[in-house]
Every structure is written in C-alpha cells, then in structure tokens.
Amino acid sequence: MHITLRQLRAIAALHRHGSVTRAAGELNVSPPAVTLQVKALEDQLGIALVERSAGGMVLTQGGMVIADASTRIEAVLRESEARLAAIVGAERGEVRVGIISTAKYYAPRALAAFSRAHPGIDLRLTVGNRDEIIDGLVHHVVDLAIMGRPPTELKVIADEIGDHPHVVVAPPDHRLATARDIAPNELNNEVMLVREAGSGTRRLMEFYCEEAGITPRIGMEIGSNETIKQSVMAGLGISFISAHTIDAEVQDGRLVVLDITGLPIIRQWFAVHLTERAMMPASAALLGFLREQGGSFLPHAAIESLKRSSSLAL
C-alpha cells in the first residue's frame, strides 16, 4: 500500500470531528483537499472508508482500521522525534498527558511548574473520566496519565504522587455539620449526589457504602464535580467526593466536611504509563518531576479543616 501521512491524517481528523469542514480546519487545508485525500485512499484500497449519517460523516469498519493505524503511526513518529532530540542533547519533545477530571484541581498547576522548568517540552492535556483516560492509554493518545487508581486490566507502571483523601461534604447549615464522630448509618437518612458510572469517585463511594453497610438514597447522578458542589451548596443533598476538589469552598465556608467515623478514605494519586511503551526523554522528565514534586501541589485545606474541627471537639 502507498498510503501517505496526509491521507491518514485526513481520515483521523474526520473520525474526531465528523465533518469535512472541521477536519479541514484542524489540518489547515481546504475541505476539497480533505475530500480528495479520502477519495484517493478509498480508490487505492477499493473500499469505502467514510459514509454520511444523520449525525455527520462517520467511518466505516475499514475507516476505523485506518484511523487506528494513524493513531499508532503518529505515536511512533512522536517517539522518534523524542529519540532524535535526545541524541543531539536537546531537551525538547511532546508529552500527551491525560488527567482524570478530579485531578484538574491540582494537576494543571504542577504541569505549569514543569513547563516553566522545561520550556522546550510541549505538553498536550486531555481531561476525562477514568474510563476515557484508560482508553487514551490503550490507543496511544495519552503518553502519561494522572489518576487515582491504576488500571488492573493493562500492564502499566504506576508511580505515586501523593495522598488522595475522599470525604463526605454538606452545606454549612446541614443537621450534621457540627456533629463529631458521626456513625456511618446516619447517612442512610440522606440524599447522596453521585458521580457518573465509570468515575473512580463513584466506584470508591460504592465500595465505602458496601464496607460500611449503608444504603443512602441516590438523589442525582452528575457528571461534574463543579455541578455536584453547586448542588450540595443549594441543599439538594450531600456527596462523597475527593477532598482535593473542595478546598476553595471549605475555606470560604460554603461547604463543610462531615466528621464521619472511618473517613476520610485515603487513596493515592499515580502517574501511569504503559509497560510496553518505551519512556521517551520528555515523558521521563515529566514523570521524574511528578514523582519528586507533584505532591507539593496537592490541596490540603479541606482535610486541615476536618482535623481542626475534631481537635476542637476534644
């Protein structure tokens, strides 16, 4: 096959955008140029790669094979560029970083500090839930992932960044706001606002409830920590949530951390990459930075607030 990078990139852009116009915008070419590349590749292969649907342009089964090949080839090209940079001694390259949505409350500050120390390294950031970031690792769209629980279904290397506490939050006028050593079964009377299926926070909440033998009422399933916090402040319920997402609201008194026996649950933040993929110099530099300094960017106000409240009760 005499497939060109332009053809591969045209198919991949169509897959991402579902539109010839938007694909052309990403590639900085005209829409007819994208159509021409796709048509030339279809003529060469003898099969249709793209078809029109009610939602826009979608790839056929053959098109998906080409899009997957494009993703893998782009990953190899990035790795080759990094290897060449290492040979000439230049600190340059690109790292595609995937962070689960809960980590966006601290990870960008850590990445910004890394960028200031390594201006020649280009960081590309993707934010998603746990399942989305794992999919990015699988398809080589993500080189390094920041997440709370490394996937067991993949062969990965996971380096600890720091503690990741989870707590239950409520509005400041909640009946349990000033109580101490609250029994977990008190939560059976509460409406719990929860993250969507596929979220690491949701899975940890379900594990905690099962271990504690409690069944709080599920009020709403919400796919955003910001919306959950606003809903709790509005009095729609309480929520099991990462303490690293609520620092600002706890500091200014809009949310309180409930002093429930057995909480917080402490997990860890990890920097994760596939075992099978060679660690390029740029990725290795970021990994070393996160391993050594990543923990210093973690928020602490919510947990400190809980510690102060408990000490006052004593």
N, C-alpha and C positions, 0 to 999 in steps of 0.2 A: 504494500500500500504506500502511496505517495501522499500522505496526509501532512498538511502544513500546520504550523502553530496558529496561524490566522484562522484556519478552519476550526481547529479545536477550540480556540477562544470564542469564536462566534457561537458554537453550539453551547459551550458552558455559560456564556452570557445570556443566551436565550433561556436556558434552564433556570437561571437565577431570576430573570425578570419577566419571562412570559410575554415579551413584547419586543418586536424588531426595533422599534424606535428607542426604547430604554436600553436595549442591548447595544445599539449603535452609540448611544450617549456614553455608556461605560467605556467602550472601546475607542472613543474619539474618531469614529468614522461615520459615513453616511448610512442610513437604513438600506439603500440599494446595495451597498458594499457588503453588509451582513448577509442579505438575501443571496447575493452572488456566491459568497463563501460556502453557505449551507448547500446551495444548489449544486455547486461543483463537487462537494463531498458526497452528496447523495448520488450524483451521476457516476462517480468513481466506484462507490460501494454497491450501487444497484438496489438500494433500499431507501425507504422514506425515513428520515430522522426526526422530522418535525411535522406536527399536524395542528390544525386550528380547532379550538374548542370554545365553548361559551365563555370560559374564563381567560381566553387568550391563547398564545402559542404554547403547546406542550410537547415534550419529547416523546417519541415512540420508544419501544423497547430497545431498538437499535441506537436511538439517540442517547438513551441513558448509558449504554455501554461506552459511547464516545465521550460523554460528559464525565464519566468516572475515569476514563483514561486521561482526559485533560487535567483533572484534579491531581492525579498521581504524577503526571509528567511535570506539571508546574511545581510540585513539591520537590521533585528531583532537581529541577533547574535551580530552585532556591538553595537547596543543599549544595549544589555545585558552585554557585556563586559564593556561598559562605566559605567553602573549602579553598577556593581560589584566593579569597580575601585573606584567609589565614596563612596561605603560602607566602604572600607578599607582605605579611605582617601588618595589614591594615585592620583596624577594628571597625568593621562595617558588616552589613548584612541585615536581614529582616527576621523578626520573630513574630509569629502569629499566636497571640495569647487569647485563650478562651477563659472567661471567668463566669462562674455561676452568678445569678442575679444578686444573691445575698452578699457576695464579695465586692460588689460595686461600691460599698460604703467605705472601703479602705484600699482596695487594690489599685484604683487609679492614682492615689497619692504615692503609693510605693512605686508604681511604674513611672510616674513623673520624676521621682527622685532618681530612678535608674537612668532615665533618658538624659537628665542633666549631667550625670556622671559619664554617660556613654553616648554622646551626641551623634556618633556615626552609625548607631544601630537604630533601625526603623522598627517601631512596634506597631502592630496591627491588632486592634482589640475587638473581640466578639463577646457579647453578653447573652446568656441564655440560661434556661433551667438545666438541671443536671443531665437529663437525657439528651438535650440538644448539644451540650458541650462534649459529652461522651461520643456522640455521633460525629462531631468535628474531629476528634482524635482518630476515630476509626477511618475516616475518609481523608485524613492528612490535611484538613483545612485548618486544624489547630496544631501547633508545634508543642505548646506547653499550656497546661490547664491549671487554674487555681480553683480548688473545690474542697468541700468538707469531707467527702468520703470517696476514696479511690475506687474505681470500678473493679469488681471481682471477676467480671466476665472477660476482661482483657489482661494481657501481660503488660504491666506497667511498672515504672519505678516512681515511687512517691516519697518526696522529701517534706518533712514537717516544717511549717512556717511559724505556727503558734497556736495557742488555745483558742477554741471557738465555743463559747458558752451559749446555751439556749435557756430562755426563761419564759414565764407567762406574764403578759402585760395587761393592764386595765386602765380605765380613765381614773383620774385622781379622786373622784367622788364615789368610786365603787365601794360596796359594802365591806370588801376585804382589803381595801387599800392600806389601812393602818394596822391590820392584824399581823401577828407574828406566829411562826411555826404552824402555818395553815395545813390541815390534813388534806391530802390529795382528793379524798372523796367529796370535799366541798365543791370541787369543780363539776360534779355531776349535776349541780343545780344551775350551771352556767351555759350560756350560748358561746360556742367556740367558733371563731372565724379562722379558716384554714387556707393554706396554700393549695395550688392545683396538684392533681395527680402527676407524678413524675418529678416533683420537687423534693429535694433532700430534706428540707424542713418538715414537709408533710410526712415523710416516712419516719423521721425521728419522733414526731409528735405521736404517731400511731404506735410506735414502739414503746414510748413512755406511758401512754394510756393503758396499753396491754400489760406492761410490767406493774403499773400501779393499781391495776384492777378497776379502772374508772371508765365511764362512758359518757363524757359530756355531750351535750346536744350540738350537732354541727349546724351552725347558722347559715354561713355562706362559704362558698369556695371561691377564692380570689387569687388571681394570678400575679399579684404585685404586692411587694412589701409596703410600698407607699400607700396603696389603697387600703391595705389591712390596717395600717397605723391610723389613717384618717377615719376609718370605720370604728375602730376602738375608741378613739377620742370623741366620736359622735355618740357613743353609748350603745352601739349595735351589738356589742359582745366583747369577749376577751380573746386573747390569741397567744398561742405558743409560737415563739419567734426567736430568731437569732438576736442575742444581745448587741451584736455589732451593727444592727440596723436601727437602733432606737436611741442612740446616745444623745442626739440633739433634743429629742422630745422629753427624755428623762431629765436632762439638765435644766430645761426651762419649765418643767412641771406640767407638761401636757399629758405625760404618761407616767405610770408608776409600775415598778416591778413587784409582783406579788411574792411574798416570803413563804413559798410553799415547800414543805418538807421534801427533800430529795432533789430539789432544784437549786441552782442550775445544773443541767446536764452539760458536761464539758466534753466536747469532741475536739478535733484538731483541724486546722487548715493545712492543706497539702499543695505542693507544686507537683504536677503529674505529667509524665510523658511516656510514650510507648517504648517498651524494651527493644522492640525490633528496629526502631528508627535511630540512626546514629545521631548523637547530640552534636549539633553544629556549634562553632565557637560563639556566635551571638546568643544562641539559646543557653549554652553553658554559662555564659557571663550573667545572664538574667537569673538562671537557676541559682548560681552562687550568691547573687545579691539577695534573692528572696530567702534563701536558707540562712544567711547571716544577719540580714537587717529587716526582713519582712515583718517580723513580729513587732518591731517598734512602731509600725503604722496602724496597729490594731487599736480600735477604740476601747476605752475602759470605764467610762463614766457610769454606764448602767449597772455594772457589777459593783463598782465602788459605792454607788447609791444603796444597793441592797446590803452591802457589808456595813455601811454606816447606820442604816435603819436597824439592823439586827443588834449592833453593839449598843445602840441607844435603848433598845428594849431590855437588854441585860442590866 
